Amino acid sequence: MFVILLATLLFSCVSYQAEEQSKQTTKIKDEEPKIELTKTVTIPSDGSSPIAGYTEAEKPDAIITFSKVGEKFSVATGQTVNFIYDGIDPESTFIIYESTLDGYNLQLAYKTDKIAINFKKLCQIYVVASPALTSIFVPENLRYEQIVWTPRQDGTWEVRIGTTERGCKSDALKNLDKLRKRDYEKNIPR
């Protein structure tokens, strides 16, 4: 009799715990997604790559809300834009920047996504998460141009077709040159 009573008591405790855990999981799923305003970007007027920041601009020219991965937006040259991440983790995503004639196309992607970029003209710039996850297509008329990868301060990479000697501009390269001091090469691990 005692064994039956003990078994019934244990079963009811386990059943109660499972029911409470199920209620907590449902509550978490039903909560509204967190909205974060975490990043800003300025598209320079000189045609160089975007300058990213982590504090919001007080008077942005535009506000872009990302609510799903894969969304695309366009930003004109000279604009400053604040980004709102609606239900998306900004730490697991990045923004692919593709230069156009009058600004940049922006697309939200996961940092682990493989992406393909397609150069169309000399000095075109893309900003991507990683060289290892990026495949590049170069059209016949640009096949002899140099492709240049430059690390950026925000952890992403600028990739452009054409060198600065060919007239291409690169803020990422300017920032990297500022870090290089006389003993820079000695401190690089080999």
Backbone torsions as a table, in degrees:
resi	resn	phi	psi	omega
1	MET	NA	-43.1	179.5
2	PHE	-61.6	-39.3	179.7
3	VAL	-63.6	-41.6	-180.0
4	ILE	-66.2	-41.4	179.3
5	LEU	-64.2	-43.9	178.7
6	LEU	-64.1	-42.7	179.2
7	ALA	-63.4	-42.0	179.7
8	THR	-64.0	-42.6	179.6
9	LEU	-63.8	-46.3	178.6
10	LEU	-62.4	-43.3	-179.9
11	PHE	-62.0	-41.2	-178.8
12	SER	-68.9	-34.6	177.3
13	CYS	-66.3	-45.2	179.2
14	VAL	-63.6	-42.1	179.4
15	SER	-63.3	-41.6	180.0
16	TYR	-64.5	-43.8	179.4
17	GLN	-62.2	-42.7	179.6
18	ALA	-63.5	-39.2	179.6
19	GLU	-66.5	-42.0	178.8
20	GLU	-65.3	-41.0	178.6
21	GLN	-63.9	-40.1	177.7
22	SER	-62.4	-40.2	178.4
23	LYS	-64.4	-40.6	179.9
24	GLN	-66.0	-42.3	179.1
25	THR	-62.5	-43.4	179.0
26	THR	-62.9	-41.1	-179.8
27	LYS	-62.1	-43.5	179.4
28	ILE	-62.6	-42.4	-179.2
29	LYS	-66.2	-33.4	-176.4
30	ASP	-81.1	-13.4	-179.2
31	GLU	-67.1	151.6	178.2
32	GLU	-66.3	144.8	178.3
33	PRO	-65.4	147.3	-179.7
34	LYS	-73.7	133.6	178.4
35	ILE	-106.7	126.1	-179.1
36	GLU	-125.3	134.9	171.4
37	LEU	-105.6	100.4	-168.5
38	THR	-121.9	-20.3	-173.1
39	LYS	-134.3	161.0	175.9
40	THR	-140.7	159.0	176.2
41	VAL	-146.4	145.2	174.3
42	THR	-119.2	129.5	177.6
43	ILE	-95.2	109.6	-176.8
44	PRO	-62.4	152.0	-179.9
45	SER	-77.1	-17.9	-175.2
46	ASP	-86.2	3.2	177.5
47	GLY	88.8	3.6	178.4
48	SER	-83.1	-179.7	-172.7
49	SER	-73.2	158.0	-178.3
50	PRO	-61.4	149.7	177.7
51	ILE	-107.1	113.4	-176.2
52	ALA	-92.3	147.1	177.1
53	GLY	-136.0	166.2	-179.1
54	TYR	-113.5	2.6	173.8
55	THR	-114.4	144.6	-176.8
56	GLU	-73.0	145.0	176.2
57	ALA	-75.1	140.6	-178.6
58	GLU	-66.5	-40.9	-178.9
59	LYS	-128.7	75.7	-179.6
60	PRO	-72.2	155.2	174.9
61	ASP	-74.3	-27.0	-179.7
62	ALA	-153.8	159.4	173.5
63	ILE	-125.8	125.6	179.8
64	ILE	-110.6	129.8	177.9
65	THR	-107.4	117.8	174.7
66	PHE	-93.0	120.4	178.3
67	SER	-116.6	-8.3	174.4
68	LYS	-156.8	153.6	178.5
69	VAL	-69.8	138.5	179.9
70	GLY	103.3	-12.1	179.7
71	GLU	-64.2	145.7	-179.3
72	LYS	-123.4	141.6	176.9
73	PHE	-140.6	159.3	175.6
74	SER	-117.1	141.7	178.4
75	VAL	-129.5	132.4	-177.8
76	ALA	-80.4	157.3	177.2
77	THR	-58.6	137.5	177.7
78	GLY	86.7	-3.6	-178.5
79	GLN	-87.9	150.9	170.3
80	THR	-113.6	131.1	-173.4
81	VAL	-128.7	135.7	170.1
82	ASN	-96.6	144.7	179.5
83	PHE	-110.1	134.4	172.9
84	ILE	-111.9	130.0	177.4
85	TYR	-104.9	106.2	-176.2
86	ASP	-98.0	98.6	179.3
87	GLY	76.2	15.7	-180.0
88	ILE	-123.8	138.3	178.6
89	ASP	-79.9	113.3	-179.5
90	PRO	-64.1	-23.9	-178.2
91	GLU	-74.8	-23.3	-179.1
92	SER	-98.0	-0.7	-178.1
93	THR	-123.5	168.3	172.2
94	PHE	-147.8	166.8	-179.4
95	ILE	-107.6	124.3	174.3
96	ILE	-82.5	124.8	176.9
97	TYR	-105.1	130.7	176.2
98	GLU	-124.9	118.3	-178.6
99	SER	-69.1	143.8	176.5
100	THR	-126.4	-175.7	-180.0
101	LEU	-63.4	-33.5	-174.7
102	ASP	-126.3	25.9	179.1
103	GLY	156.1	-137.5	-178.5
104	TYR	-141.0	145.1	167.0
105	ASN	-93.5	137.0	-178.8
106	LEU	-117.7	137.7	177.5
107	GLN	-140.1	130.2	179.1
108	LEU	-81.8	133.4	-179.9
109	ALA	-143.1	158.5	173.2
110	TYR	-74.4	148.1	-179.7
111	LYS	-62.7	-21.9	-178.1
112	THR	-96.6	-0.1	179.7
113	ASP	-72.8	138.5	170.6
114	LYS	-80.8	134.9	-179.4
115	ILE	-128.2	156.2	177.4
116	ALA	-119.3	131.7	176.4
117	ILE	-114.6	148.2	-174.0
118	ASN	-128.9	101.6	178.8
119	PHE	-70.3	140.5	-179.3
120	LYS	-120.2	-25.9	-176.5
121	LYS	-149.4	159.8	178.5
122	LEU	-60.9	142.5	179.0
123	CYS	72.4	9.6	177.6
124	GLN	-68.6	141.1	-175.8
125	ILE	-121.5	140.4	168.8
126	TYR	-124.1	150.2	170.2
127	VAL	-118.1	122.5	-175.2
128	VAL	-129.9	168.1	-177.5
129	ALA	-76.2	-40.7	-172.5
130	SER	-155.8	136.3	174.6
131	PRO	-61.3	-33.0	-177.1
132	ALA	-67.7	-24.1	-178.5
133	LEU	-102.3	11.2	-173.9
134	THR	-117.7	127.8	171.2
135	SER	-108.3	148.0	-171.8
136	ILE	-123.6	137.2	172.6
137	PHE	-116.3	127.9	178.8
138	VAL	-118.0	124.5	179.6
139	PRO	-70.5	163.8	-176.5
140	GLU	-54.4	-41.2	-175.9
141	ASN	-71.9	-10.6	179.1
142	LEU	-116.7	10.4	-170.5
143	ARG	-64.7	-19.9	179.8
144	TYR	-97.9	4.2	178.9
145	GLU	-83.8	149.7	-179.3
146	GLN	-81.1	139.3	174.5
147	ILE	-101.3	125.8	-173.4
148	VAL	-117.9	126.8	176.4
149	TRP	-104.5	130.1	178.9
150	THR	-133.9	126.5	177.4
151	PRO	-70.0	146.6	179.4
152	ARG	-111.2	159.9	-177.2
153	GLN	-63.5	-25.5	-177.6
154	ASP	-87.6	7.6	177.4
155	GLY	92.8	-5.8	177.4
156	THR	-92.6	-178.1	-178.7
157	TRP	-127.1	139.6	171.3
158	GLU	-96.3	130.3	173.9
159	VAL	-124.8	127.8	-179.4
160	ARG	-135.4	158.8	176.0
161	ILE	-107.9	117.3	-177.6
162	GLY	113.3	142.8	-177.8
163	THR	-92.9	169.0	176.4
164	THR	-67.1	-27.7	176.1
165	GLU	-65.1	-24.2	177.9
166	ARG	-88.8	2.4	177.6
167	GLY	99.0	4.9	179.6
168	CYS	-80.6	140.8	-178.5
169	LYS	-102.0	149.2	-179.7
170	SER	-151.9	107.9	173.9
171	ASP	-67.3	-33.4	179.0
172	ALA	-61.7	-40.4	178.8
173	LEU	-68.3	-40.4	176.9
174	LYS	-60.0	-44.8	179.2
175	ASN	-65.2	-38.5	178.3
176	LEU	-65.9	-40.9	178.8
177	ASP	-63.1	-31.4	177.7
178	LYS	-66.3	-30.8	-179.7
179	LEU	-77.4	-23.3	-177.1
180	ARG	-77.6	120.1	177.8
181	LYS	-112.0	-177.7	-176.6
182	ARG	-56.8	-39.8	-177.0
183	ASP	-97.5	17.8	-175.8
184	TYR	-56.7	-49.1	-176.5
185	GLU	-63.4	-32.1	-179.5
186	LYS	-66.0	-31.2	-174.8
187	ASN	-88.3	-2.8	-179.5
188	ILE	-81.6	124.7	178.5
189	PRO	-67.1	141.4	-178.6
190	ARG	-108.5	NA	NA
